[in-house]
Amino acid sequence: MVQQIVESSGRSFATDEINLIRQTVKTFSNLSLTELSKTLSELLDWKRPNGKLKYEECRVLLERLHADGIISIPKLRSSGSPGPRKANTAAFAEDETPVAGSAGQFEPLSLKLVQAADRELASIFKQLIARWHYLGYKVPFGAHLRYLVESDKLPGRYLACFQFSSPALKMAPRDAWIGWSAEEQKRNLQFIVSNSRFLIPPYVSVRGLASKILSLAAHRLPDDWERLYGYRPLLLETLVERARYSGTCYKAANWIHLGCTQGRGRMDRDHAAHGQSIKDIFIYPLSHHAQAQLRSAVVPVFVDEEEQDAFI
C-alpha cells in the first residue's frame, strides 16, 4: 500500500491520519466547518505549545483536502479556495499629507497592537494594507499579530503598519541555517514567526524609519506573542521580493540574509510558478541559542529576557 503524505502548516499527515479525517468528516457531516476543525484538532492532538487547539490551521487543511478531492465538505465557505481569505475593508479618512524627515525627528515612536475586538483599528490596518501594499490584505489564519506605528509628534497619524504570522513550511536556506531534521522541523516550526506584511505609505518619507520600526518590533513582539499564545518565538523571518525591493531596511536592522527562494508560493504544489517570484530570505534570531533551541526535543517556552535584551 502506497503511503499518502499531506503537509500543511508545518505538520505532515500520513495515510492513517488522512483516513481519520475522512471518516470524521463523514460521521459528523452536520457540524459547521469551525466545529469540525476543532473536533479534528483535538483528535489529531494538533495544538500550540500552550495547549490551545490549532483549529484555524486545521480548517485550512480541510479546505485544501476538499479542493484536492480527498474529502467533501458540504458547508465549505463560499470562497472555495484554500489559504487566507480576502477581507472587505471599511473606509476611514486617511490623511495623506506628506511626512518627511528622519526617524529621530519623530521619536518617540510607539507600536499599537491591533486586535480583532477593536474594530476601528482593525479597519484602519486593513485599509492601509489593502490600498498600499502590493500583496493586498488577506485574513491571516493561525497565530498572528498586527501593529500600527504612531509618533507623539503626529497624534492621530499612522506612519506604518506591519503583521507577523505563520512561517514558511520549508525554505532550504533557512532550514540549512538551523540544521534541523524533518522531525525537529515538524515539532518546532511554530517557534518561527514571519513578518508577512510591512508597509510605510507612499506619502511617508522618513529616513531610517523602517529599520527603527523593525528594531522596536523585535523587542515588542516576543512579549505580546507570549501573552496571547503562551510561548515566546525564537526566530523572525521575512521574504523580500527581489524584483521590487532590496531589503535595505532589514539589513540596517541587523537581519541576516540567508539566500533566496525558488520563486514558488506555498500553494504552488505543482511547481508551476518555479522561478517567477524570487524572494530574498532574511532572519532575525531572538536568542543567542536559537539554532540549538530549534533543534531541541524540548524547546523552552520562555526565553531568558536578559539574554534576549542583550542580543537585540
HELIX and SHEET records of a PDB file:
HELIX    1   1 THR A   15  THR A   27  1                                  13    
HELIX    2   2 LEU A   33  LEU A   43  1                                  11    
HELIX    3   3 TYR A   55  ALA A   67  1                                  13    
HELIX    4   4 ALA A  103  PHE A  106  5                                   4    
HELIX    5   5 ARG A  119  TRP A  132  1                                  14    
HELIX    6   6 ALA A  172  ILE A  178  1                                   7    
HELIX    7   7 ALA A  182  ASN A  188  1                                   7    
HELIX    8   8 LEU A  189  PHE A  191  5                                   3    
HELIX    9   9 LEU A  209  TYR A  229  1                                  21    
HELIX   10  10 THR A  248  ALA A  252  1                                   5    
HELIX   11  11 ALA A  290  ARG A  295  1                                   6    
HELIX   12  12 GLU A  305  PHE A  311  1                                   7    
SHEET    1   A 2 VAL A   6  SER A   8  0                                        
SHEET    2   A 2 ARG A  11  PHE A  13 -1                                        
SHEET    1   B 2 ARG A  85  LYS A  86  0                                        
SHEET    2   B 2 LYS A 138  VAL A 139 -1                                        
SHEET    1   C 2 VAL A  99  SER A 102  0                                        
SHEET    2   C 2 VAL A 204  ARG A 207  1                                        
SHEET    1   D 7 LEU A 109  VAL A 114  0                                        
SHEET    2   D 7 LEU A 145  SER A 151 -1                                        
SHEET    3   D 7 ALA A 160  SER A 165 -1                                        
SHEET    4   D 7 ILE A 192  LEU A 199 -1                                        
SHEET    5   D 7 LEU A 235  GLU A 241  1                                        
SHEET    6   D 7 LYS A 279  PRO A 285 -1                                        
SHEET    7   D 7 ILE A 256  CYS A 260 -1                                        
END                                                                             
